[in-house]
Structures are given as structure tokens and as C-alpha cells.
């Protein structure tokens, strides 16, 4: 009966012999072309680009097999059509979505997480919290200030996000400016995206306030889902964005809804981001002194000004 050690040695010897033979066959195929030229001619330029210029025949033969080549080529077809934010592979791969082929000397040809995939996941999160497709790409690095006040506003919002700590940050963020199209919403979403990407918050909710109030009102006539659930979600989420606050009529009912939400969030130390075209006096008049006090009492104010960028496009 053979000892385990001798069996292992035989397996290693067979594997070595197989590797030597594979390398011999590979050299015969490559000839005088050079390994990269042969790979490009045989499998295409995209596949050849996975390898460094100094890859050797020995390395290629030892780390690449036919099954891996075919899988990599299939994925590279999708990679070539993938949008900048990623997700091109999700349409055809139930498993290993978000992974792209790569090669290195230690691990050989394999699948690794694509650099675009985190952005795809972030976009899904932003969509799920209520942000539409036109605004979903809003980030700090895509906000282009056109004057000094906008530059300072961007810095202050970046600082707010950087200093934010889940469970301990209770300070609200007010982004205010009298004009439209100056990037208030862009900055608010940039903060949320930054916090979600770095796992500083678990849950968030983005609401365009006039539409949000209308949905609650319509729930009374059963035209919309339960309005109480909308208020509960806005009251308990880790971070709430009230976009375009005060862009709605002043009524006692509006003040009551805003008071419910602001009181719940203030009581539980939950931060809120507010964008508005109006100042504190208008806020007090429109949503009522109680709600205004709770939203403005512990708040970092950021002023934005400038010309409407939407008209300039």
C-alpha cells in the first residue's frame, strides 16, 4: 500500500509534467510572434489587454486555461458596452454580477470586483430612497461651482459629510439660496451619496416636499398608499432630505404634518437636510414656529447663490 507522501509526490510530478507539456505546446503556437501578439490574434485585443507587457509564455501557460479564457471573453463583451456607472453585467449574470476578468502573476486569470460596481450599487440605493434618474449622478466631484459662495457651500457640505457619525450626529444641514438651479439639491444628494457610500448611514429618505405633502393628502381618499406610513418613514429614517421646503402653500394642515415629522426627528436626534429658496422668517410662517424651531435649532446653514445653471445649458 502506497504511503500518502508518495501519492502526493506522484500527483505533483504529473502536474509538473502536464505544465511542461502545456508550455511546450504553447511555445509552438506562439512561434516568433511573442505571447501578447499571439493572444491578441487568437482571443482579441480586449483579452490581451488583461496581461502586462512583460508576461511570459511560462506564466501564461501556467495560469490560463480554456474555460477561463471563454468566460473572460464573454464578460469582456459586456464590459465594452457597460455604462460609466457600471451594471452592464447584471443583465446576463445571476451570479458573480459586478465582477470583471483580470490577471496577475500570483492568482492567474480570475474574476474580481469591478471598480464600477460600487457606483452601480450606490445608484440603486439612491433610487430606492426616492432620487430620480436626472439627479442620481449628483456627487461632490460633479458639482461645478461658478462663484465663491458656491465654492464655500461645497466645502461646508463636504465637511458636514466628513464629520458625520451615525448615531451621534444630530445637527441638521440647511442649504438655502434665493435663486433656482444653483445646485442646492445637487449638494444635498452629494452628502447623502457620500454617507451611503461610506456606510455612515443605514437608511435615508429623499422627498420633494410639495409632492410628498400631496401624496399624504391623497392618501385620505385612498388614491395613494397609507399616508401614515409615509410620515412614519420620514420620521424614523437615519437621514431625511426635505427638498424644496416652503415651495408649497401655507395651511394649518401642512403645519400639522411638518410638526409631526420635525418633532419625531428632533426627539430622537435624527438629522435632516433641508433645501429651500426662503429664509428663517418665511419658514416660520409656512411650516409653523414649532417645526421651524426644531429644524433650525441645531443646524449648520449653508448659503448658495448664483445664476440658474439650468438656463445656461
C-alpha positions in Angstrom: 0.0 0.0 0.0 1.4 3.4 -1.0 2.1 6.0 1.6 0.2 9.3 1.4 3.5 11.1 0.8 4.3 9.1 -2.3 0.9 9.6 -3.7 1.2 13.4 -3.2 4.6 13.3 -4.9 3.2 11.4 -7.9 0.4 14.0 -8.2 2.9 16.8 -8.1 5.1 15.1 -10.6 2.2 14.5 -13.0 1.1 18.1 -12.6 4.6 19.4 -13.4 4.8 17.2 -16.4 1.5 18.4 -17.6 2.6 22.0 -17.1 5.8 21.4 -19.1 3.9 19.9 -21.9 1.4 22.7 -21.9 4.2 25.2 -22.1 5.8 23.3 -25.0 2.6 23.3 -27.0 2.1 27.0 -26.2 5.6 27.9 -27.5 4.8 26.0 -30.7 1.7 28.1 -31.2 3.3 31.4 -30.3 6.4 30.9 -32.5 8.2 34.2 -33.2 5.1 36.4 -32.6 5.6 36.9 -28.9 2.9 35.9 -26.4 0.9 39.1 -26.4 0.7 39.3 -30.2 -0.4 35.7 -30.3 -3.1 36.3 -27.5 -4.4 39.3 -29.4 -4.6 37.4 -32.7 -6.2 34.4 -31.1 -8.5 35.9 -28.5 -8.8 39.6 -29.3 -7.2 42.8 -28.2 -9.5 43.2 -25.2 -8.4 39.9 -23.8 -4.8 40.6 -24.5 -5.1 43.9 -22.6 -5.6 41.9 -19.4 -1.9 41.0 -19.4 1.2 43.2 -18.7 3.7 43.8 -21.5 6.3 41.6 -19.8 4.1 38.5 -19.3 6.0 35.3 -20.4 4.9 32.2 -22.2 5.6 30.2 -19.0 3.3 32.5 -16.9 0.6 32.4 -19.4 0.7 28.6 -19.8 0.7 28.1 -16.0 -2.2 30.5 -15.1 -4.6 30.4 -18.0 -6.9 27.6 -19.2 -9.5 27.3 -22.0 -12.5 27.5 -19.7 -11.2 30.8 -18.1 -10.5 32.2 -21.5 -14.0 31.7 -22.8 -15.6 33.1 -19.6 -13.4 36.1 -19.7 -14.2 36.8 -23.4 -17.9 36.6 -22.7 -17.6 39.1 -19.9 -15.4 41.5 -21.8 -18.1 41.8 -24.5 -20.4 43.2 -21.8 -17.7 45.2 -20.2 -17.2 47.0 -23.6 -20.8 48.2 -23.5 -21.0 48.9 -19.8 -22.1 52.4 -18.8 -19.7 54.6 -16.7 -21.7 53.8 -13.5 -21.4 50.0 -14.1 -24.1 47.3 -14.1 -23.6 46.1 -17.6 -23.1 42.5 -16.5 -26.2 42.4 -14.4 -28.4 41.6 -17.4 -26.8 38.3 -18.1 -25.2 37.1 -14.9 -27.2 35.9 -11.9 -24.1 35.0 -10.0 -20.8 37.0 -9.9 -22.5 40.1 -11.1 -20.2 43.1 -10.7 -17.1 41.1 -11.4 -14.7 41.5 -14.3 -11.8 39.4 -15.6 -8.3 40.2 -14.6 -4.9 38.5 -14.3 -1.9 38.7 -12.1 1.2 36.5 -11.5 0.1 35.1 -8.2 -3.6 34.3 -8.8 -3.6 34.0 -12.6 -6.8 34.6 -14.7 -9.8 35.2 -12.4 -12.8 37.4 -11.7 -12.5 40.4 -9.3 -14.9 43.1 -8.3 -15.2 45.7 -11.0 -14.3 49.3 -10.0 -17.6 50.4 -11.5 -19.7 48.1 -9.4 -19.8 50.2 -6.1 -21.2 53.1 -8.1 -23.9 50.8 -9.5 -24.8 49.7 -6.0 -24.8 53.3 -4.8 -27.2 54.3 -7.6 -29.6 51.5 -6.7 -29.6 52.8 -3.1 -30.2 56.3 -4.2 -33.1 55.2 -6.5 -34.6 53.3 -3.6 -34.7 56.3 -1.3 -36.6 58.5 -3.9 -33.9 60.2 -6.1 -34.8 60.3 -9.8 -32.7 59.5 -12.8 -31.9 63.1 -13.6 -30.3 63.7 -10.2 -28.9 60.3 -9.4 -25.4 61.2 -10.6 -25.1 64.1 -8.2 -21.8 64.0 -6.4 -19.3 66.4 -4.9 -16.9 65.9 -7.7 -19.6 66.6 -10.3 -20.7 69.9 -8.6 -19.0 72.7 -10.5 -19.1 76.0 -8.5 -19.4 79.1 -10.6 -18.7 81.7 -7.8 -17.0 82.0 -4.4 -20.2 81.4 -2.5 -20.9 78.1 -4.3 -17.3 77.0 -3.6 -17.7 77.7 0.1 -21.1 76.0 0.1 -19.5 72.9 -1.4 -16.7 72.9 1.2 -19.1 73.2 4.0 -21.3 70.3 2.7 -18.2 68.2 2.3 -17.1 69.0 5.9 -20.6 68.1 7.1 -20.4 64.7 5.4 -16.8 64.1 6.6 -17.7 64.8 10.3 -20.9 62.9 10.2 -21.1 59.9 12.6 -24.0 57.5 12.6 -26.0 57.5 15.8 -24.2 60.6 17.2 -24.6 63.4 14.6 -27.9 65.2 15.3 -27.1 68.5 13.6 -29.3 69.4 10.6 -28.0 70.9 7.4 -29.8 73.8 5.7 -28.8 74.6 2.1 -30.5 77.9 1.2 -30.4 80.3 -1.7 -33.0 82.6 -3.3 -32.5 81.5 -6.9 -33.4 78.3 -8.7 -30.9 76.0 -10.4 -27.9 76.9 -8.3 -27.2 73.4 -7.1 -28.9 73.2 -3.7 -30.4 69.8 -4.4 -27.2 68.6 -6.1 -25.2 69.3 -2.9 -27.9 67.7 -0.7 -27.7 64.5 -2.7 -24.0 64.6 -2.7 -24.0 64.5 1.1 -26.4 61.5 1.1 -24.4 59.7 -1.6 -21.2 60.2 0.3 -22.7 58.9 3.6 -24.3 55.9 1.9 -21.0 55.0 0.1 -19.0 55.1 3.3 -21.7 53.3 5.4 -22.2 56.3 7.7 -26.0 55.8 7.5 -28.1 52.7 7.0 -31.3 54.3 5.8 -32.2 57.6 4.1 -35.3 59.2 2.5 -35.4 61.9 -0.1 -38.6 63.8 -0.5 -39.6 66.7 -2.8 -41.8 68.4 -0.2 -44.7 69.6 -2.4 -45.1 66.2 -3.9 -44.7 64.5 -0.5 -47.4 66.5 1.1 -49.7 65.9 -1.9 -49.2 62.1 -1.6 -50.2 62.3 2.1 -53.3 64.4 1.2 -54.3 61.9 -1.5 -54.0 59.0 0.9 -57.1 60.3 2.7 -59.1 59.5 -0.4 -57.3 56.2 -1.0 -55.6 57.5 -4.1 -52.2 56.8 -2.6 -50.7 54.3 -0.1 -51.1 54.9 3.6 -50.2 58.5 4.4 -49.4 57.5 8.0 -46.7 55.1 6.7 -45.1 58.0 4.7 -45.0 60.2 7.8 -43.6 57.3 9.9 -40.8 56.6 7.3 -39.9 60.3 7.2 -39.9 60.5 11.0 -37.7 57.5 11.6 -35.1 57.2 8.8 -31.5 57.8 9.7 -31.3 60.8 7.4 -34.2 62.7 5.8 -33.8 65.2 2.9 -36.6 67.8 2.6 -36.0 69.1 -0.8 -37.6 72.5 -1.7 -39.1 73.1 1.6 -41.6 76.1 1.5 -42.3 75.5 -2.2 -45.9 74.8 -1.1 -48.9 76.6 0.3 -49.2 77.6 3.9 -52.1 75.8 5.6 -52.8 74.6 9.1 -52.8 71.0 7.8 -49.3 71.5 6.3 -48.0 72.9 9.6 -49.5 69.9 11.4 -47.7 67.4 9.1 -44.4 69.1 9.3 -44.7 69.4 13.1 -45.3 65.7 13.4 -42.2 64.9 11.4 -39.9 67.6 12.9 -40.9 66.7 16.4 -40.2 63.0 15.9 -36.8 63.6 14.4 -35.8 66.2 17.0 -36.9 63.9 19.9 -34.8 61.0 18.6 -31.8 63.1 17.5 -32.2 62.2 13.8 -30.6 64.7 11.4 -32.4 66.3 8.4 -31.1 68.1 5.3 -33.2 70.9 4.1 -33.0 72.8 0.8 -35.1 75.9 0.3 -35.3 79.2 -1.5 -36.5 81.0 1.5 -35.1 82.3 4.9 -35.9 81.6 8.5 -38.8 84.1 8.7 -40.6 82.5 5.7 -40.0 79.1 7.2 -41.6 80.1 10.5 -44.6 81.5 8.7 -45.1 78.5 6.3 -44.5 75.4 8.4 -45.2 77.0 11.8 -42.9 78.2 14.6 -42.6 74.8 16.3 -41.5 72.9 13.3 -39.2 75.7 12.2 -37.6 75.9 15.7 -36.8 72.2 15.7 -35.5 72.2 12.1 -33.4 75.3 12.6 -32.4 75.0 16.3 -29.3 72.9 15.8 -28.5 73.4 12.2 -25.5 74.2 10.0 -26.6 76.8 7.5 -25.0 76.9 4.0 -25.8 79.8 1.7 -25.7 79.3 -2.1 -26.1 82.0 -4.7 -25.6 82.5 -8.4 -27.4 82.3 -11.8 -29.8 79.5 -12.8 -27.5 76.8 -14.3 -30.4 75.1 -15.9 -31.0 78.1 -18.2 -27.3 78.1 -19.2 -27.4 74.5 -20.5 
